[in-house]
Amino acid sequence: MNAAEYNDFCHALAHTTHVNQWGGADVWKIGGKVFAIGWFDEDTHPAITFKVSEIAYEMLRDAPGLRPAPYLASRGMKWIQHYDEPGLSDPQLEEFLAESYRIVSLGLTKKLQRELGLNQATPAAKL
C-alpha cells in the first residue's frame, strides 16, 4: 500500500480528519483520536500503525513484517506496525485499518458518537 492508497482509504471512512505530524507522518483521526499513522519514505518500506484488539495483538505481534508499534506498544497499548515484507496484503491491511477506526470510535464519548452517527444500535423490529 502506498501513501496515496493509504490516505484515500482512511479518507473514505466517515468523519475522519487528517494531519501531518510527528516528523511527516500521515495521521488519521476519528473524533480527534488517532486510529492510523503512516510513514512513507521513498527509500524504505512504508510503516503503517493501527490499533488492534487484544486477540489480534497476540496473533500479529510476532508475524513477519509486523511488530508491536514503537512507543505505543511499549506503553501497554495494543498497536501494531506493518513495516516490512511480507507483512499484510493490502486487503488485510484495509481490514485492520477499518477495525482500528471502529475500536477507536467506540472509545469516543457517547455524545460524540451520536453527533457523528457512529455505533448507533438500530432498534429491534417489533414482531
PyMOL commands that set and color helices and strands:
alter all, ss='L'
color gray80, all
select helices_A, chain A and resi 3-12+54-60+73-75+90-106+110-116
alter helices_A, ss='H'
color red, helices_A
select strands_A, chain A and resi 16-21+25-30+33-39+47-51+66-68+79-82
alter strands_A, ss='S'
color yellow, strands_A
deselect
rebuild
show_as cartoon
